[in-house]
Amino acid sequence: MALSHANDATIDDLISSGITLVDFWASWCGPCRMFGPIFEETSEKTSDAKFVKFEIDESNRRTPAKYGIRSIPSVLAFKDGELVAARTGLMDSDTLLSWIQELKG
């Protein structure tokens, strides 16, 4: 499934239906730059979830504050717009895929 990019204005629409994983990241964050390609590669391996990247910057402060993002990379999992789980730090593709299976159950 294609990777989407979100900001404070678009995030609610992108997470409103189905399972959505949102990667909160920043361009200055080394671990985020390492995780980005893994997140993107995994998005191409499954149609069971939507994958959204949300860059934390000066113009996008509302959403990270709303969800209490204190460390990046952080991936939040939503089901039909409701936050159901969160994980922080690097993950490999297999971990992301098995997490999606858990979320489906």
Long-range contacts (C-beta under 8 A, 24 or more apart in sequence): 1-43, 1-44, 1-46, 1-47, 1-49, 1-50, 1-51, 2-43, 3-39, 3-40, 3-43, 3-51, 3-52, 3-53, 4-50, 4-51, 4-52, 4-53, 5-52, 5-53, 5-54, 5-55, 6-52, 6-53, 6-54, 6-63, 7-54, 7-55, 7-59, 7-60, 7-63, 8-59, 8-60, 8-61, 8-62, 8-63, 11-52, 11-54, 11-63, 12-81, 14-50, 14-52, 15-50, 15-52, 15-78, 15-81, 16-80, 16-81, 17-80, 17-81, 18-49, 18-50, 18-79, 18-80, 19-48, 19-49, 19-50, 19-77, 19-78, 19-79, 19-100, 19-103, 19-104, 20-49, 20-50, 20-51, 20-52, 20-77, 20-78, 20-79, 21-49, 21-50, 21-51, 21-52, 21-75, 21-76, 21-77, 21-78, 21-96, 21-99, 21-100, 22-52, 22-53, 22-54, 22-75, 22-76, 22-77, 22-78, 23-51, 23-52, 23-53, 23-54, 23-73, 23-74, 23-75, 24-54, 24-56, 24-64, 24-67, 24-69, 24-72, 24-73, 24-74, 24-75, 24-76, 25-53, 25-54, 25-55, 25-56, 25-72, 25-73, 26-55, 26-56, 26-57, 26-72, 27-55, 29-72, 29-73, 31-72, 31-73, 31-89, 31-90, 32-72, 32-73, 34-90, 35-73, 35-90, 35-91, 38-90, 38-91, 38-92, 38-93, 38-96, 39-75, 39-96, 41-93, 42-93, 42-96, 42-97, 45-93, 45-97, 46-97, 46-100, 48-100, 48-101, 48-104, 49-100, 49-103, 77-103, 79-103
